[in-house]
Amino acid sequence: MEHTPEPAERRFRVTTSSERLTPRTELVDATIQLLRESNIILIRAPPQTGKTTLANLMCRKMLLKHPDLEPVFFAWDEGRSKPGGQHTESYMDVLERQLREAKSKNEDARKKLGLQPNNAKPVYMIDDAIYTYSEKRMWEEVFKGEVKDRNVYYILICVHGSSTGFYQWGTDYSNAVFIPTDRRVELLPDASYNLQLRMNEEETKIVIDRWAAHHTPPAKCDQSVYEFVRCETEGYPGILNIMLEYIKMHTVGLFLNPNT
């Protein structure tokens, strides 16, 4: 029997409580399925709430379980969008260069895993996608209107809120409005109906323990540390990373080892 994918609206609007992590597997699989259906999708979220984490998880899943997909994850150069900015590469040159670099890295990763690609199609995962808005030719030829090339996939990753009223180098609107709503993945931390990447208490503890093991000197954490960090970061991956980096720079282990 042929499988009929769930509508995107149903897949991405599920109930989540503020203290419970929505399974990453569900989000990653649903996003990849939406990508296969649409070829071009948009991922939006506030800063430090999971966009890059989701992209990295998708890259890993594609390498492990989707040999026909070639993940190409990179950030679009902000300098190309500045007024008077000088650049010699066309947008196609940028994509081709990033594809070459990604193929080399992915080949090394696949060799370690004993995997081989199968006529893999490129998946351009463009972080800081707001900086593509000045690439008028790119938007006219690739993103606006119907999908023109079914052998290439695009994921545009940008900050939530940039679909309306985002002022970017003299533009009073966001090109994200050209991506149909059923091709958008919204990671809204304050909306209970959207999938998120918030970590629960146990996952936060695992991240802290892994970080502490590589701390100089190596450190052990007590329960109060886990509770404090979880409370202050609310389980958002980017905020947790910022806090751990801050602790690393300013404590040299004392924060994590109250008895030293």
C-alpha positions as CSV (number, residue, x, y, z in Angstrom):
1,M,0.0,0.0,0.0
2,E,1.3,3.4,-0.9
3,H,2.1,5.6,2.1
4,T,0.4,9.0,2.1
5,P,2.5,11.5,4.1
6,E,0.7,13.4,6.8
7,P,-0.1,17.0,5.9
8,A,2.6,19.5,6.9
9,E,0.1,21.3,9.1
10,R,-0.6,18.2,11.2
11,R,3.1,17.2,11.4
12,F,4.3,20.5,12.7
13,R,1.4,21.5,15.0
14,V,1.6,19.1,17.9
15,T,1.0,19.7,21.6
16,T,4.2,20.1,23.7
17,S,4.4,21.1,27.4
18,S,7.0,23.6,28.6
19,E,8.9,21.0,30.5
20,R,8.8,18.1,28.0
21,L,11.1,17.8,25.0
22,T,9.4,17.1,21.7
23,P,11.4,14.1,20.3
24,R,14.1,15.2,17.9
25,T,13.6,12.1,15.8
26,E,10.0,13.2,15.0
27,L,11.1,16.7,14.1
28,V,14.1,15.6,12.0
29,D,12.1,13.0,10.1
30,A,9.1,15.3,9.5
31,T,11.4,18.1,8.3
32,I,13.2,15.8,5.9
33,Q,9.9,14.4,4.6
34,L,8.6,17.9,4.1
35,L,11.8,18.7,2.2
36,R,11.3,15.7,-0.1
37,E,7.8,16.8,-0.8
38,S,8.5,20.5,-1.4
39,N,12.2,20.7,-2.5
40,I,12.4,24.2,-0.9
41,I,11.5,24.8,2.8
42,L,12.1,27.6,5.3
43,I,13.1,27.0,9.0
44,R,12.6,29.9,11.3
45,A,13.2,30.3,15.1
46,P,14.3,33.0,17.6
47,P,18.1,33.2,18.2
48,Q,19.7,30.3,20.2
49,T,16.6,28.1,20.2
50,G,17.5,25.3,17.9
51,K,17.9,26.2,14.2
52,T,21.5,25.2,14.0
53,T,21.0,22.1,16.2
54,L,18.2,21.0,13.9
55,A,20.3,21.5,10.8
56,N,23.2,19.5,12.3
57,L,20.8,16.7,13.3
58,M,19.4,16.7,9.7
59,C,22.9,16.5,8.2
60,R,23.7,13.5,10.4
61,K,20.4,11.8,9.6
62,M,20.9,12.3,5.8
63,L,24.4,10.8,6.0
64,L,23.2,7.8,8.0
65,K,19.8,7.1,6.5
66,H,19.4,9.0,3.3
67,P,22.2,8.1,0.9
68,D,20.5,9.8,-2.0
69,L,20.8,13.2,-0.2
70,E,24.1,15.2,0.0
71,P,23.8,17.7,2.9
72,V,25.6,21.0,2.2
73,F,25.3,23.1,5.4
74,F,26.8,26.6,5.4
75,A,26.1,30.2,6.3
76,W,25.5,32.8,3.6
77,D,28.1,35.5,3.5
78,E,26.7,38.7,5.1
79,G,29.2,40.8,3.1
80,R,27.4,40.0,-0.1
81,S,24.3,41.7,1.0
82,K,25.8,45.0,2.1
83,P,25.3,48.1,-0.1
84,G,28.3,48.5,-2.4
85,G,29.7,45.1,-1.4
86,Q,32.2,43.7,-3.9
87,H,32.0,40.1,-4.8
88,T,33.2,38.2,-7.9
89,E,31.2,35.0,-7.4
90,S,27.7,34.5,-8.7
91,Y,25.3,32.8,-6.4
92,M,25.7,29.6,-8.5
93,D,29.5,29.9,-8.0
94,V,28.9,30.0,-4.2
95,L,26.6,27.0,-4.3
96,E,29.0,24.9,-6.4
97,R,32.0,25.8,-4.2
98,Q,30.1,24.8,-1.1
99,L,28.9,21.6,-2.7
100,R,32.5,20.6,-3.5
101,E,33.6,21.3,0.0
102,A,30.7,19.4,1.5
103,K,31.2,16.4,-0.7
104,S,34.8,16.1,0.5
105,K,33.8,16.3,4.2
106,N,30.8,13.9,3.7
107,E,33.0,11.4,1.8
108,D,35.3,11.2,4.8
109,A,32.4,10.8,7.2
110,R,30.8,8.1,5.0
111,K,34.1,6.1,4.8
112,K,34.3,6.0,8.6
113,L,30.7,4.7,8.7
114,G,31.2,2.3,5.8
115,L,28.6,4.1,3.7
116,Q,28.5,5.2,0.1
117,P,26.2,7.8,-1.5
118,N,23.8,6.7,-4.2
119,N,23.6,9.4,-6.9
120,A,23.1,11.9,-4.0
121,K,21.2,15.1,-4.7
122,P,22.5,18.2,-3.1
123,V,20.6,19.7,-0.2
124,Y,21.7,23.3,0.3
125,M,21.1,24.1,4.0
126,I,21.6,27.9,4.0
127,D,22.0,29.4,7.5
128,D,21.7,33.2,7.9
129,A,19.4,33.1,4.9
130,I,18.3,36.7,5.4
131,Y,21.5,37.6,3.7
132,T,20.3,36.0,0.5
133,Y,17.5,38.5,0.2
134,S,19.7,40.9,-1.8
135,E,20.5,38.0,-4.3
136,K,17.7,39.1,-6.6
137,R,18.6,36.7,-9.4
138,M,18.9,33.8,-7.0
139,W,15.4,34.4,-5.7
140,E,13.9,34.9,-9.1
141,E,15.5,31.8,-10.6
142,V,15.3,29.4,-7.6
143,F,12.9,30.3,-4.8
144,K,10.0,32.3,-6.2
145,G,7.1,30.5,-7.9
146,E,7.1,26.8,-8.7
147,V,10.0,24.5,-8.0
148,K,12.1,24.5,-11.1
149,D,14.6,21.7,-10.4
150,R,13.5,18.6,-8.6
151,N,17.0,17.3,-8.4
152,V,18.2,20.0,-5.9
153,Y,16.9,20.7,-2.5
154,Y,17.1,24.0,-0.4
155,I,16.6,24.7,3.3
156,L,16.6,28.4,4.2
157,I,17.3,29.0,7.9
158,C,16.6,32.4,9.3
159,V,15.6,34.2,12.5
160,H,11.9,34.1,13.5
161,G,10.2,37.3,12.8
162,S,12.0,38.0,9.5
163,S,9.0,37.1,7.4
164,T,7.3,40.4,8.1
165,G,8.7,43.9,8.6
166,F,12.4,42.8,8.6
167,Y,14.5,45.7,7.4
168,Q,17.5,44.4,5.6
169,W,19.8,46.8,3.8
170,G,17.0,49.1,2.6
171,T,14.4,46.4,2.0
172,D,11.2,46.8,4.1
173,Y,10.0,43.3,3.6
174,S,11.3,39.8,3.8
175,N,11.7,37.4,0.9
176,A,10.5,34.7,3.3
177,V,7.0,35.7,2.4
178,F,7.6,34.1,-1.0
179,I,7.9,30.6,0.6
180,P,4.4,29.2,1.0
181,T,3.3,28.7,4.6
182,D,3.0,24.9,4.1
183,R,6.8,24.8,3.4
184,R,7.7,26.6,6.6
185,V,8.9,25.0,9.9
186,E,8.4,27.3,12.8
187,L,10.3,26.6,16.0
188,L,8.4,28.9,18.4
189,P,9.5,28.5,22.0
190,D,6.3,30.2,23.4
191,A,3.8,28.4,21.3
192,S,2.6,25.1,22.7
193,Y,1.5,23.8,19.3
194,N,4.9,23.9,17.6
195,L,7.7,21.4,17.6
196,Q,10.8,22.6,19.5
197,L,14.3,21.4,20.3
198,R,14.2,22.2,24.0
199,M,16.2,19.7,26.1
200,N,14.6,18.1,29.1
201,E,16.4,17.7,32.5
202,E,18.2,14.5,31.7
203,E,19.4,15.7,28.3
204,T,20.7,18.9,29.9
205,K,22.6,16.8,32.4
206,I,24.2,14.7,29.7
207,V,25.4,17.8,27.8
208,I,26.8,19.4,31.0
209,D,28.6,16.1,32.0
210,R,30.1,15.8,28.5
211,W,31.2,19.4,28.6
212,A,32.6,19.0,32.2
213,A,34.7,15.9,31.1
214,H,36.5,18.1,28.6
215,H,36.9,21.0,31.0
216,T,40.4,22.0,32.2
217,P,40.8,20.7,34.8
218,P,38.1,18.0,34.4
219,A,35.2,18.7,36.7
220,K,32.3,16.9,38.4
221,C,28.9,18.6,38.8
222,D,26.4,18.2,41.6
223,Q,22.7,18.4,41.4
224,S,22.5,22.1,42.1
225,V,24.5,22.9,39.0
226,Y,22.2,20.9,36.8
227,E,19.1,22.5,38.3
228,F,20.6,26.0,38.0
229,V,21.7,25.6,34.4
230,R,18.4,24.0,33.3
231,C,16.4,26.8,35.1
232,E,18.5,29.6,33.5
233,T,18.6,28.2,30.0
234,E,15.1,26.5,29.9
235,G,16.7,23.8,27.8
236,Y,17.4,25.9,24.7
237,P,20.5,24.5,23.0
238,G,22.1,27.8,21.9
239,I,21.6,29.5,25.3
240,L,23.1,26.4,27.1
241,N,26.2,26.5,24.9
242,I,26.6,30.2,25.6
243,M,26.4,29.7,29.3
244,L,28.9,26.8,29.3
245,E,31.3,28.9,27.3
246,Y,31.0,31.7,29.8
247,I,31.6,29.3,32.7
248,K,34.7,28.0,30.9
249,M,36.1,31.4,30.4
250,H,35.5,32.7,33.9
251,T,35.7,29.8,36.4
252,V,38.5,27.4,35.6
253,G,36.5,24.7,37.3
254,L,35.6,26.4,40.5
255,F,31.9,26.8,39.6
256,L,31.6,23.1,38.9
257,N,33.6,22.0,41.9
258,P,32.2,23.7,44.9
259,N,34.6,21.8,47.2
260,T,37.8,23.0,45.5
